[in-house]
């Protein structure tokens, strides 16, 4: 199976933390979760994949091309990265201008930029906010606008760092539906979560990261049958019951 992302023996060191000999693959069309306790290295790994941090050892490949400083611009047209905090991504005066920033940097015509922005905002349900200042939105609204800015670039891979953190129940289900629609369009998706519901219902495979090491990489069913791994994942039974109840009520 073709790899969208191939992490090959990556190690990285902070003062009091290290990633150690990380091997991981995201296949084309796959939806994969990276799970583990806070501080286990999930965000650090994502930043290395995106070229925001340079590994001490090892390489990262996107569609068989090694990520390096010379090809970061081309790689970031293929890979969209949603930060955990949308405030780290939004900077333009209005929602429309923020979402238009990426497509404009691709050198597209203004007509094509407008088409992409309108499509992206419609996809995330934020068309009514085009003139809203980006600093006058709720956390959930800002997260959807940040996602719109990413998908307007038309990447083939999405990396989502805790896409459901800080969202209420309605926003969680809304965000899940948006990402599921994008996946059905053929995107490969790598995301972090502490939410067992999405691990059970959303993933083709998962990797468990603990203290800078991958201690499991395989099927969600296998991981969730291991009490030791479940302790690292978390168990959101309440959210699972609410989502299942919501689905039942809709039918």
TIRO-589472 format. One record per residue (C-alpha): residue in three letters; x, y, z. Coordinates in steps of 0.1 Angstrom, whole numbers. Example, Ala and Ser with C-alpha at 12.3 -4.5 7.8 and 13.67 -1.06 7.14 Angstrom:
residues 2
[ALA, [123, -45, 78]];
[SER, [137, -11, 71]];
***
This chain:
residues 251
[UNK, [0, 0, 0]];
[UNK, [13, 34, -10]];
[UNK, [24, 57, 19]];
[UNK, [12, 92, 22]];
[UNK, [35, 98, 51]];
[UNK, [64, 76, 62]];
[UNK, [82, 84, 95]];
[UNK, [115, 65, 93]];
[UNK, [135, 62, 125]];
[UNK, [129, 97, 138]];
[UNK, [144, 109, 171]];
[UNK, [142, 144, 186]];
[UNK, [153, 159, 219]];
[UNK, [142, 188, 241]];
[UNK, [158, 196, 275]];
[UNK, [136, 172, 294]];
[UNK, [119, 151, 267]];
[UNK, [128, 130, 237]];
[UNK, [112, 112, 208]];
[UNK, [130, 79, 203]];
[UNK, [133, 59, 171]];
[UNK, [98, 66, 157]];
[UNK, [86, 45, 128]];
[UNK, [51, 51, 115]];
[UNK, [32, 51, 83]];
[UNK, [0, 68, 70]];
[UNK, [-13, 50, 39]];
[UNK, [-31, 68, 11]];
[UNK, [-68, 70, 19]];
[UNK, [-62, 59, 55]];
[UNK, [-76, 76, 87]];
[UNK, [-51, 70, 115]];
[UNK, [-52, 82, 152]];
[UNK, [-22, 90, 173]];
[UNK, [-31, 86, 209]];
[UNK, [-13, 88, 243]];
[UNK, [-11, 107, 275]];
[UNK, [-5, 145, 275]];
[UNK, [32, 151, 271]];
[UNK, [39, 119, 252]];
[UNK, [51, 137, 221]];
[UNK, [21, 137, 197]];
[UNK, [23, 174, 188]];
[UNK, [61, 173, 186]];
[UNK, [58, 144, 161]];
[UNK, [33, 164, 140]];
[UNK, [56, 194, 140]];
[UNK, [85, 172, 128]];
[UNK, [63, 158, 100]];
[UNK, [54, 193, 89]];
[UNK, [91, 205, 90]];
[UNK, [85, 229, 118]];
[UNK, [111, 210, 139]];
[UNK, [141, 192, 126]];
[UNK, [147, 156, 138]];
[UNK, [180, 147, 154]];
[UNK, [179, 114, 135]];
[UNK, [158, 98, 109]];
[UNK, [137, 112, 80]];
[UNK, [101, 119, 71]];
[UNK, [88, 112, 36]];
[UNK, [56, 126, 20]];
[UNK, [47, 105, -11]];
[UNK, [82, 91, -11]];
[UNK, [98, 126, -11]];
[UNK, [120, 133, 20]];
[UNK, [109, 164, 39]];
[UNK, [137, 190, 40]];
[UNK, [141, 228, 41]];
[UNK, [143, 230, 3]];
[UNK, [109, 214, -4]];
[UNK, [88, 226, 25]];
[UNK, [66, 248, 4]];
[UNK, [57, 220, -20]];
[UNK, [52, 196, 8]];
[UNK, [28, 220, 26]];
[UNK, [6, 222, -4]];
[UNK, [1, 184, 0]];
[UNK, [-3, 184, 38]];
[UNK, [-26, 206, 58]];
[UNK, [-20, 210, 95]];
[UNK, [-47, 221, 119]];
[UNK, [-31, 233, 152]];
[UNK, [-47, 224, 185]];
[UNK, [-53, 261, 192]];
[UNK, [-68, 279, 162]];
[UNK, [-54, 312, 174]];
[UNK, [-20, 300, 163]];
[UNK, [-33, 300, 127]];
[UNK, [-58, 329, 123]];
[UNK, [-42, 363, 117]];
[UNK, [-60, 382, 88]];
[UNK, [-86, 410, 95]];
[UNK, [-116, 389, 85]];
[UNK, [-127, 353, 80]];
[UNK, [-128, 356, 42]];
[UNK, [-93, 372, 40]];
[UNK, [-79, 345, 63]];
[UNK, [-92, 316, 42]];
[UNK, [-80, 334, 10]];
[UNK, [-44, 338, 22]];
[UNK, [-33, 303, 13]];
[UNK, [-49, 301, -22]];
[UNK, [-35, 335, -30]];
[UNK, [0, 323, -21]];
[UNK, [-4, 295, -47]];
[UNK, [-6, 322, -73]];
[UNK, [-42, 314, -83]];
[UNK, [-65, 339, -100]];
[UNK, [-88, 359, -79]];
[UNK, [-118, 341, -94]];
[UNK, [-103, 307, -84]];
[UNK, [-94, 321, -49]];
[UNK, [-130, 332, -45]];
[UNK, [-143, 298, -56]];
[UNK, [-120, 280, -32]];
[UNK, [-128, 303, -2]];
[UNK, [-166, 299, -9]];
[UNK, [-163, 262, -11]];
[UNK, [-142, 258, 20]];
[UNK, [-164, 281, 41]];
[UNK, [-195, 262, 29]];
[UNK, [-179, 229, 37]];
[UNK, [-173, 240, 74]];
[UNK, [-206, 258, 77]];
[UNK, [-191, 293, 81]];
[UNK, [-205, 312, 50]];
[UNK, [-224, 336, 73]];
[UNK, [-192, 347, 89]];
[UNK, [-172, 360, 59]];
[UNK, [-169, 395, 72]];
[UNK, [-164, 386, 109]];
[UNK, [-131, 396, 125]];
[UNK, [-112, 365, 133]];
[UNK, [-107, 375, 169]];
[UNK, [-145, 378, 175]];
[UNK, [-154, 341, 172]];
[UNK, [-159, 313, 196]];
[UNK, [-133, 286, 199]];
[UNK, [-154, 262, 178]];
[UNK, [-160, 288, 151]];
[UNK, [-124, 297, 150]];
[UNK, [-114, 260, 147]];
[UNK, [-138, 256, 117]];
[UNK, [-124, 287, 100]];
[UNK, [-88, 275, 106]];
[UNK, [-98, 242, 89]];
[UNK, [-114, 261, 60]];
[UNK, [-81, 279, 55]];
[UNK, [-64, 245, 52]];
[UNK, [-88, 228, 29]];
[UNK, [-89, 259, 6]];
[UNK, [-54, 249, -3]];
[UNK, [-68, 215, -15]];
[UNK, [-43, 193, 3]];
[UNK, [-44, 155, -1]];
[UNK, [-34, 149, 35]];
[UNK, [-48, 164, 67]];
[UNK, [-30, 164, 101]];
[UNK, [-53, 174, 129]];
[UNK, [-39, 181, 164]];
[UNK, [-67, 174, 189]];
[UNK, [-95, 186, 165]];
[UNK, [-122, 181, 192]];
[UNK, [-105, 197, 222]];
[UNK, [-124, 226, 237]];
[UNK, [-156, 220, 217]];
[UNK, [-190, 214, 232]];
[UNK, [-210, 183, 222]];
[UNK, [-227, 199, 192]];
[UNK, [-194, 213, 179]];
[UNK, [-177, 179, 183]];
[UNK, [-204, 161, 162]];
[UNK, [-203, 190, 137]];
[UNK, [-165, 188, 133]];
[UNK, [-166, 150, 130]];
[UNK, [-191, 153, 102]];
[UNK, [-170, 178, 84]];
[UNK, [-138, 157, 86]];
[UNK, [-158, 126, 76]];
[UNK, [-170, 144, 44]];
[UNK, [-134, 154, 36]];
[UNK, [-123, 118, 40]];
[UNK, [-150, 106, 17]];
[UNK, [-134, 129, -9]];
[UNK, [-102, 109, -7]];
[UNK, [-81, 127, 18]];
[UNK, [-57, 108, 40]];
[UNK, [-61, 119, 77]];
[UNK, [-38, 117, 107]];
[UNK, [-52, 130, 140]];
[UNK, [-46, 130, 177]];
[UNK, [-74, 124, 202]];
[UNK, [-81, 113, 238]];
[UNK, [-116, 103, 227]];
[UNK, [-122, 66, 226]];
[UNK, [-154, 70, 206]];
[UNK, [-135, 84, 176]];
[UNK, [-109, 57, 180]];
[UNK, [-136, 30, 178]];
[UNK, [-157, 45, 151]];
[UNK, [-134, 67, 130]];
[UNK, [-100, 50, 126]];
[UNK, [-85, 24, 103]];
[UNK, [-54, 21, 124]];
[UNK, [-39, 38, 155]];
[UNK, [-5, 43, 171]];
[UNK, [-1, 47, 209]];
[UNK, [27, 71, 219]];
[UNK, [40, 70, 254]];
[UNK, [70, 88, 268]];
[UNK, [84, 95, 234]];
[UNK, [81, 59, 221]];
[UNK, [55, 42, 200]];
[UNK, [44, 12, 221]];
[UNK, [17, 0, 197]];
[UNK, [8, 5, 160]];
[UNK, [-21, -16, 146]];
[UNK, [-59, -20, 146]];
[UNK, [-81, -1, 171]];
[UNK, [-98, -34, 180]];
[UNK, [-65, -50, 191]];
[UNK, [-55, -19, 211]];
[UNK, [-89, -16, 229]];
[UNK, [-87, -52, 239]];
[UNK, [-55, -45, 259]];
[UNK, [-62, -30, 294]];
[UNK, [-26, -16, 295]];
[UNK, [-32, 3, 262]];
[UNK, [-67, 14, 272]];
[UNK, [-51, 32, 302]];
[UNK, [-30, 52, 278]];
[UNK, [-60, 60, 256]];
[UNK, [-87, 71, 280]];
[UNK, [-123, 60, 281]];
[UNK, [-150, 86, 273]];
[UNK, [-180, 65, 279]];
[UNK, [-203, 94, 285]];
[UNK, [-196, 111, 251]];
[UNK, [-200, 77, 234]];
[UNK, [-234, 72, 249]];
[UNK, [-245, 108, 240]];
[UNK, [-234, 104, 204]];
[UNK, [-251, 70, 200]];
[UNK, [-283, 84, 216]];
[UNK, [-281, 113, 191]];
[UNK, [-278, 90, 162]];
[UNK, [-307, 69, 174]];
[UNK, [-329, 100, 178]];
[UNK, [-321, 111, 142]];
[UNK, [-333, 78, 128]];
***
